[in-house]
């Protein structure tokens, strides 16, 4: 849509390279990506959006496995805003419009523009590419100035019966709680570059570029007790839901009052 040229570099070997040369001519519109106002598919994955929140209400594999759990939330990548410290007060976004940005057949992109609490605007883009079992997600937040306590999260309620978390700990793979000392802080963890939730047959690997903090099972309750402070939680929540922890302004000293 922006006049650029897109292609898929296929079969590039690990730790290797493949050279491509661009020559004058006409681009070939080849690929299997199909796009509608409510979803994307390429034969390997299919994505359906919730028209009210813009979350991914369905993410299916070519084998028919449904990876989005909508029993508690509206879907994957759901915007969650907590005014104050208590996650029970969470608020979400409301879709203003859904646009088809890239129509395929090589690349398909949907853009969701929403009204979101604590924000001037929220724009979410979902992209799939021919031949890749992958969904690219970009969340663009134009944040309002809020000095009261607040936090922003994106929920990923993954449907994975019997699934377990593993994350990139920098120097190795970490299994939350199993590879940590008893009593370790489980308010949030750092995923480094990626986190995986899988069982014996199916799995989802979530990779991140700019938001490495994750909360497992539930958002962390930052409410202070009657003594004026809180203690960290030492266990993860049940199930295979996780949250990308984008920001908060809970820390009082030597920290930005707003973000």
N, C-alpha and C positions, 0 to 999 in steps of 0.2 A: 504493500500500500504506500510505502514511502519512496518507491522507485529503486530500492536496492535489489541485489541479486542474492537469492538463497539457494543453497544446495546441501545435500547430506554427504559428509565424508564417510563412506561405508568401509568396513573391514580394515580399519587402521589398526595395526598390531600393537599390543601393550608395549610401552617403552620404545615404540618405533615411530615411524613417520610415513606419510604418503604425500607426494607433491601433486598439486593441481595447478593447471594453467588456464586462465580466462582468455578467451579469444573472441573476436568480433563475431556476431551472429545473433540468432534469436533464441531466447530462453524456451525450454521445453516444459510445458505445464503438465508434469507427470506426478503421480502420487495417489494415495488412497484416502486422504483426509477429507472428511465431510463435516460441514459446519452448518448449524442452524442457530436461531436466536436463543435457543435454550441449551445447546450442547455441542460437543465435539466428539469425533471418533475417527480411528485410523485402522481398525481391524485388530489392534493389539490392546488398546484401552478405549473406553468410552466415558465421557464426562457429561453429567446433567446438572444444571444449576437450579438452585432454589430461587424462584422469581421474587421472593420477598426480601431475602437477606443477601443473595449473591453467593452463598456457600455452595460447595459441591455436594449435592444431595445424593448423587450416585457416582461411583467410580468403579467400573467393572473391567475385569481382565478378559482376554480372549477365551479363557477357560470358563467364563461365566461367574467367577467369584466376585461378590459385592464387597468392596473394601470400605465403604462409608457406613457408619452407624448413625442413624437418625432417631434412635430411640430416646435420646436425651437432648440433643441439639439438632440444628437444621442441616448440618453437614460439615464437611472438611473445609478448612480455611475460613471458618466463621469468625468475624470480628467480634471481640468481647471487650467492653470498656467497663472498668470498675470505678465508679465515683466514690472516693473514700478508700477504706481498707478492707471492707467485707465483700468477698466475691458473691455472696448471696444477693447483692444489689446490682449484679451485672446487667448491662444494657448492650444491645446489639445495633446493627446498622439497618437502614431501610433503603431498598433499591430505588433509584430515580430513573435509570435507563440502562439497558443492555445493548451493546453495539457489536456488530461483526467487524473486526478490524482486518483480519486476514482470512480469506475465503477458501484457502486450499488451492490445489489439491496436495501441495507439498507441506505447507504450514497453515495451521488454523489457529486464530486467536479471537477470543471474546473479551470485551472490556465492559466491566460493571462499574458504574458510577453511583455512589450511594451517599445519603445523609448519614453521618455517624456522630454520636455524642463525643464531645471533647475534641472534635476535628472540624476544620473548615470544609474539608472534603475527604472522601476516601475513594480511590480508584484501584480496582483489582483486575488484573489481566491473567487469563488462563490460555496456555498455548500447548498444542500438540504438533508433532512432526511425523511425517510418513516414516514408518519402519522403526520407530522408537517407542518402547513401552514406558513412556515418561510424560509427566504433565509439568510444564513450567508455570510457576506462579510468581507474579510480581504484585506486591501490595504497596501502593503509594499513599502515604498519609500526609495531608497538609494539616499539621497539628495546631490547634488553638492554644493560646497562652492560658494555662490554668495553674494557679498557685495552690489551690486546695489539693489534698492528697488524691492521687489517681493512679491507674495503671492501664496498660493496653496489652491485649493478648490476642492471638489467633488460635482457635481451637481446631484440633484434628482428632475427632472421634473415629478412630480406626476400628473397623470390624475385623477381629482376628481371634477367633476362639482358641484358647490355649496359647496365645501369643506371649512372647517375652521381649523386653527391651534390651538392646545393645547399642552403645554409643561410642563415638570416637573420642577417646580420652587423651589424644595427643601422642602418647607413647605406647598405646595399646587399646584394645577393646575392653570396655567397662560394662559389666552387667550390674545395673543398679541394685543396691542393697547386698547382693551376693558378693561383690568384689569390694565392699566398703566396710569399714569398721562399724560395729554396733554403736548407735547413737549419732552417726554422721548426719549432718544437716541435709534434709531432703526437700527443703523449700523449693529449690530449683537446682538443675544440673547444667553443666556446660557441655554441649554436644560437639564442640570443635567444628568439624566439617559435615558430619552426618550422624544420623541416628536410624536404627533399624528396629522394626517390630515385626516378628514373624513367628510362625509355628513350624511344624515339620514339613508342610507342603506349600505354604503361601507366605509372602512377606511384602512389606513396604519399606523402602529406604527413603528417608527424608533427608535432603541435603540443604545446607543453608549457606548463604554468602555473608549476611549482615546481622543476623539475629541468632546467636548461638545458644541462648539460655532457653531451657525447656522445663516445664512442670509436668510431672507424670501423674496421671490419674485424676487430678483436680487442680484448680488454682489454689494458691497458698493464701490462707486467711491471715492478714496482717493486723487484725484487730488487737489492740493492746488490752491487757487485763487490768483489773482494779489496782494492781501494783505499779502500773505505768509502763510495763514492758511486756513482751511476748517471748515465748520460747520457740525454737525452730521445731518443725516436725521431723521425725526420724523414720518415717516410712512413706512409701508411695501410695497413691490411691489405687483402688481396685480397677481391673480391666486394662484396656489398651488404648485409652484416650490420652493424648498429650496436648500441651499448649505451648506455642511459641511465645516466649515472654519478651515482648518488644521493649517496654519501657515502664518505669514508675518514678515517682519523686518522693518515695517514702523516707529516704535517708535525709537527715536534718543538717549535717555538718559538712562543709567543703563540697557541696553538691549543688547542681542547678535546681532552683526553685520550681522551674517549669521546663518542659522539653518541647 
